[in-house]
Amino acid sequence: MATFTIEGGCKLKGELVPQGAKNEALQVICATLLTSHDVLISNVPEISDVLKLIEILGNLGVDVVRIQKGIFRFNAANVNLDFMKTEEYAKKAASLRGSIMIVGPLLARFGKGLIPQPGGDKIGRRRVDTHFIGLQKLGASFTFDNEKHWYSVTASKLKGTYMLLDEASVTGTANILMAAVLAEGTTTIYNAACEPYLQQLSKMLVSMGAKISGIGSNLLTVEGVTSLKGCSHSILPDMIEVGSFIGLAAMTDSDITIKNAGVEHLGIIPSSFRQLGIRMEHKNDDLMISGNKHYEIENYIDGSIMTIADAPWPGLTPDLLSVFLVVATQAKGSVLIHQKMFESRLFFVDKLIDMGAQIILCDPHRATVIGLNRAHSLRGTKMSSPDIRAGIALLIAAMSAKGKSVIENIEQIDRGYENIDSRLNNLGAKITRGS
């Protein structure tokens, strides 16, 4: 099990360039299965989750060429559907939650898709009903093998229809959208997720010849086409990494410039950090974070305690709540962190409490943070990363802490952040990777 050993208390100074967006990469890479033509994707983050998906596509017969760092060419002219029946496929696909987005493209193009129950973060229930209900409405037959935990969809022909999604699932919307572009007739998807990842996927599909209107809204209309061509696509900067860097800079009172941050795609993220009192400026597409030795959490107009909660886009992404929580531990004032979507994502706070943070875990979804206003530093300790986002929050806590910390199970952090230790060490951090 790999580890990080962190010497806390180092101020960082310099520039960081965010990687390509992980969540977008998983979607657009799956979309390459929709065509037999070349698809060129640039700004691909070479993190473990993305590389696992690329490996699965290669095993399925997709010709994958890494042209240079972050640039890949995909050609799915010779897909081997029999690989889906193998034990190797079962093992690899089950280890990656994003693999479920293979199903929609395979169903649309080849009439069937198989996937084992997907894995990923251990952050609570993450149901997949939205995916399969949507595919059924397009005309697919769905089965679930209770013993082997396999999902299966088949269809001789998909037909467009109206559907109202039971939740604005990002991956569910992506899966249904990728199936609908090759369905016969018109599909209307209401309560669709409209995150920038979905907007990017939609724009990529349009460049391949799909007909999609309503991009950026929660009402998508898709006119089915018979086939798609190839395209070139560039992935946006990862807004989760940008948010993590904002939190890191504030928590360690560092001077960091985030270059090419994709500011217009960050939505409510910067203003939410400002509610915690974090100071930042932006110039062109760069974000400058500095002067945060002391920062004070705002109250509501009536004086009541601020609540930071996740919500579907354009609300605050749940992937950053762990970072907001850890940054609040050194603020002046108190805040309620409300994680609505996942019931196990706040359980990492016991590690912060061990470090000296003042946090009350109200229930699995809510935690109240009483900021220390830097009167006391967090203290170094030994801990383990339970998931990607808690892992980066613990790394931020350790970097601000007094003394040495050890984080185990950093494979979780590597799933979402590329070479995070070397990138931060270049700015003055002291992080040692061990095994």
N, C-alpha and C positions, 0 to 999 in steps of 0.2 A: 504494500500500500504506500503510495507516494505521499510525501509531506512537504509543507512549507514551514521553515523556521524563520520567524520575523523578529527583527530588532525594532521595537517600537520607538516612537518619538522623533522620527526623521521627517523634516520638512522637505517637500519635493518642489522642484522648480524646472519648468521647461514646457515642451509641447508634446501633446499626444494626438495621434490620428486614429479615430475610431475605425474598427474593422467593419466589414460589410455585415448587414443585418442577418443574424442567424435565422430568425423566424421567416424572413422573406426567402432566404436561400433554400430552406427546406421545401417551400411551396414551388418556387420556380424551377427547381431541379426536378421535382416530380412532374411538372408540366412538360418537360422534354419528352415524356413518354407519349404525348399526344400526336407526334408527327414523326415521319420517317426521314425528315430533312435535318440538316445540321442546325444546332442551336448553340450559340456562343454566349456564355455568361461570364461577366467580369465582376471584380470586387467580391469574389466568393471568400468567406471567412474559412480558413483551413483549420477548423476546430473539430474535435472528435465526433460530435453529432453529425456535422455536415459530411465529414469524410466517410462515416459509416453509411450514410444514405447513398453517397456516390459509389461506394463499394457494392452495395446491394444492387444498384442499377447496372453496374458492370457485370455482376453475376447473372442478372436477367438478360444479358446479351447486348446491353447498350454499349456502343463504342465510345469510351470516355478518353479524351486526350487532355492532359494538363499542359497547356501551351507555355505558361509561365506562372509564377506565384499569383494565385487569385483569379486566374483566367482558365476556364475549362470549355472544351467543345464536346457536345453530346450528340450522338446519332443513334436513334432508336429504330433503325430500319429492320433490325433482325432480333426482335425480342423473343426470348425463350420462355414461354409460359410454363413449361414443365419444371423450371427451377422453383416455382412457387410451391411445388409439392414436396420439396426436399427438407430434410432435417436442418441443413445449413441455413436455408431461407427462414425457417421457423425460429431458429436461434438468433439470427442477425436482426430480423424484423421485430422480434419481441423485445429486443434491447433498446429500441429507439422509437419513441412515441410518434415522431414525425413521419415514420414509415407508413402510417395509416393513409397518408395522402397519395400513396401509390394507387389505391383502390379506384378512385374516381377516373383517372386517366386510362387505366387498364380496362375498366368496364366500358368506357366510352369507345375505345378504339378496338378492343378485342372481344368484348361481350362478357368478360368475367374478371373477377378480382378476388384474391384470397389474402388474408392477413391474420397472423396470430394476434391475440390480445396484446396490445402494445405496452411497453414499459415506460421508462423515463423517470422523472422526479417522483420521489415518495412524499407528495405534499397533499395527499387526500384523494378523494374520489374525482376522477376525470372521465365522466361518462362519454360514450361515443354514439349515443342514440341519434343525435342530430344528423350525423353523417349518413347513417343507414336509412333513417326515415326519409330523408331528402332523396336518396338514391332510389328508394322504393317508389316514391311519388313520380319519379321519372320513368318508372316501369320495370325496375329491377326486382328480382326475387332475392330474398335475403334469408340466410340460414346461419345459425350459431351452434357450433359443436361444444356442448357443455363440458364434455370430458377432456377434449384436447384444447379447448379455449381458442377455437378458430372461427373467424368471421368469413362469410362467403357471399358474394353477390354475382348474379348472372342476369343477362338480358340479351334477347335476340335483336331488340331494337329499343333505343331510348326515345321517349316522346316528351316534348316540352309540356309544361303544366304550370299552374300557379301554386306556390307554397308559401306558408307563413312559418318561419323557423321558430321552434319553441325556445331557443336561446340564440343570441348573436355569437355563435361559436366561430372563432377565426378559422381553425382548421376544418371545421364542418362546412363553413361557407366555401372555403377554397376547394374542398373535395367535390361538393355539389356543383360549383361553378365550372370546374374542369370537366365534369361529366356533361353538363348542360351545353357546352359550346359545340359538341358533336351530336346532340340530340336533335330529333326531327321536330321542327316547329319552334314555338316561342316558349321560353321559360321565364317566369317572374319569381324572383326570390325576395321576399319581404322579411324584415328584421335581419337582414344580412349584416355580418360584421363589415365595418368600413375602415379598419385600421390601414395605415400606410402600406403594410405588407399586402393587403388585399387589393389596394389600388395599384400597386406595382404589378402584382400578378395579372390583374385585369388588363393593364396597359400592355404587358408582354403578350397576352393572349390576343389582343387586338392587333398587335404588330405581326402576329402569326396568321391573321385572317379571320379571327373570331369577331362576332358582332355583339358588343356589350354596351349598354347605355346605363346611366345612373352611377357611373364610377365615382366613388367617394361618398355615396349616400348609402342608406340602409335598404334601398329598393333598387335591385338590379334586374334589368330586362335583357335576356339573351336570345338572340335569333340564331338557331342552330345552323351550322354549315356542315358540308360533307367531309371536309378535310382541312388540315392546317399546314402551313409552310414553316420554314425555319425562320430564325430571327437572331438578332444580337440584343443582349439585355445587360444593363448594369445595375447592380444591387445598391440600395441606399445605405448610408452609414447606419450603424446599429444604435437606435435611440436608447436601448437599455444600457449599452456600454457608455454612451454619452452621459446618461443619468448617473451611472455608477461613478464615472470620473468626477462629475460635479460633487457628488457626496463625498468622495475621497478627498478632493481638494479642500472642501469645507471642514471635514472632520480633522484633517491633519494641519489645518491653517497653512496650506501650501499655495503657491502661485503657479497655476497651471493654465495653459491655453489649449483648448480643444480645437484643432484645426479641421476645417471641412466637416463641421458637425451636423450638417443637414438641418439647420435651425428651423426652416419653414415646415419641417415634418415632425418637430418635437412636440407640437400641440401644447398641452397644459403642463408639461414637465417643468420647464423653467419657472413658471409662475408658482407652481406648487412648492418648489424649493425656496422661492422668495417668501412664501408663507412661513417657512421655518426661520426666516431672517437671513438666508444665504444671499450674499452679494455677488453679482456677476454682471458682465457687460457682453454685448456681442457686436462684432464689427464684420460686415459682409457675412461670411458663413462661419466665422470663428467665434468661440465662446471663451471669455477670459474670467477665471474665478480667482479672486484674491481678497485679502483684507477681511478674513472671517475668523479672527482670533476670538471674537465674541459675536454671537448671533442670537436673536431673540424671537421666539415663536409668537406669531400674531394670535390675538383672540378674535372672536367674532364681534360684531358691532355691539351686541348686548353684553359683552364681557364674558360669555361662556367659552369653554375650552374648545380649541381648534380640533377638528376631526380631519384626518387625511385618510381617504377611502378610495379603493379601486372602483372602476366602472368601465363599461364598454367604451371604446373610442367614440367621441373625442374626450372621454373621461380619462382618469389616470390609470395607466397600465398596472396590473397586479404584480408584474415582474420587478417593479421598483420599490414596492412597499417595504421589503426587508432593508433596503438601503436607507429609505426615509426614517425607518425606526432607529437604526444605529446612529444616524446623524443627529437625531433628536436627543440622544443620550447626553450630548455635550452642549446642548442649547440652553438658553435661559427660558424657563417656562415649561409648560406641560402640553402634551398633545395626545389625542386618542388615535391610534392606528387601527383601522377597521379593514381587515382582509375578508372581503365578502365571498370570494370565489372558492378558495381552498381552505379546508378546515384544519390542515396540519402545517401550514406554512409558517405559523408564528411560534412553533414549538422550540425553535432554536434560541428563543430569548433567555432560556435558563443558562445558556453559555455566557450571554452578556451580563446576566445577574451575577454569575461567578466572577466576572471581571470588575464588578463594582457598579454596574449600571443600576439605576432605580427604575424598575419596570414592574407593573402589576399586570399579569396575564389574567384578564377578566374572564375569558372563555376561549375556545379554540379559534375564534375569529377576531377577537379584540384585545388590544394591549394598551395600557396607559403608560406613557413614558414621562417621568419627572426629570427634566434636564438638570445636569450638574453644573452648567454654566462654567465649565472648566475649573471649578473649585477643586475637583479631584479628578485625576487622570484615571482612565481604566487601567487595570493591571493585567500584565501578560499571564497567559494560562495555556493549557493544552486542551484542544477541542477537535471536533470532527465536523466536516462539511456534510450536511444532510441532503442538500440539493444545490443547484447552480447558483440561485439568487441568494440564498442564505449563506452560501460559501463566500461570495464576494463581499457580503455584509460583514462576515466574520473577519475577512482579510482587512477590510477597512478599519474595523475595531482594533485589530491587532496592530495595525500600522500607527494608530493614534495612542496606543497603550504605553504604559511605563514598563520597561523590561521586555523579556523574551516571550514569544508565543509560538506554539506549534499547532499547525492545522493538519489533521489527517484527512484521508479520503479526498485529496485535492483533484482526483480524476473528475469529480463533479464540477469543480471550477473550470477545468480544462474543456469540459463539454461546451462551455459558452464563451470563454475568453481566451483568445489566442496569445500564447507566450506572455501572459500577464506579468509574470515575475520579472522577465528580462526587460520588458517595456517600462515597468515602474522603477526597476533598478537603474535604468539609464537616466532617471530624473532624481536619483538620490535615495531611493528606498534601499533597505537591506533585507532582501528576501532570498533565502537559500532553499533550493529544491533538493529533497532527499528521497530515499527509497526505503 
